[in-house]
Amino acid sequence: MEYEVLVPEMDLPTATLTLSGWLANSGDQVESGSPLCEVCAGDILVEIAARHEGIFHRSLLEVDECLAVGMPLGVIEISE
């Protein structure tokens, strides 16, 4: 089963969101709450954490790409 990691709502409606960097690599085992990537929202740097335990399967975006709320960032493979 796969779980998409999405850009969350950040209550910063006027901020431009960009992907600043990946903290997890493809194939990494991640726990719920493990940081996956950093998003820059104006002057604020926000860590996006895994919401499920599993294998970080792949990133869907490159560093410095512009983001929108709800956009998929990556995929975690969840073992059943």
N, C-alpha and C positions, 0 to 999 in steps of 0.2 A: 504494500500500500504506500502511496506517495502523498506527502503533505506539502503544499506550496507555501513558502514564506512570502508574505505580502508586506508592502509598505504600509505601516499603520497610520491611523489618524493621529496627528501630532498637535492639534490646536494652534497651528501657526499658518493661518489661511493665506497670508501674503508672502511667506517665505518660499524661496526657490529651493527645492530639494534635489540634492545630487548624491550619488554613491561615492563615498570618500575612500573606502577600502574594505577588503575582505579580511576577516579575522579567522574564518574557517576555510579549510581547503577541501576539495572534492575527495571523498573517501574518509573524512574525519568522523569519528564517533562523537555525537553531541548529546548532551543532556538537556532536559527542559531548563531554560534559563541561560544556557550557554550563549555567549555573544557570537553572532555570525558575521555581522558587518557593521560598518559605521556609515551613517547618513548625515550629511551636512544640511542643516536647515537654517539658512541665513548665517548668523554668527554662532549657532549652536551645533554641537556635534552630538549625535544620538546613536547609541548602540542598539542594534536590532538583535533580539535574542530569539533562540529557538523556543517554540511553544510545545514541542514534542521531542521525545528521545528517539534517536535513530542514527542513520548514516547520512551525513550531508552529501547528497548525490551529485549535485551540480549547481553552479551559479548560472543565472540566466542573463545577467547584465554585467557590463564592464565598468571599471572605476571611471568616475567623472561623467557618467551618463545622468541625464536629468530624469527625475522620478515624479510619479504622481501617486497619491494615496490609492491603495488597492492594487497597485502594480505588482506582479510577481517578481521577486528577487532571486529565488532559488528553490530547490526541492530537497526535502528530507525524506529518505526512504525509511519507513517505519516497519519493523518486523512485527508480524502478528503472532 
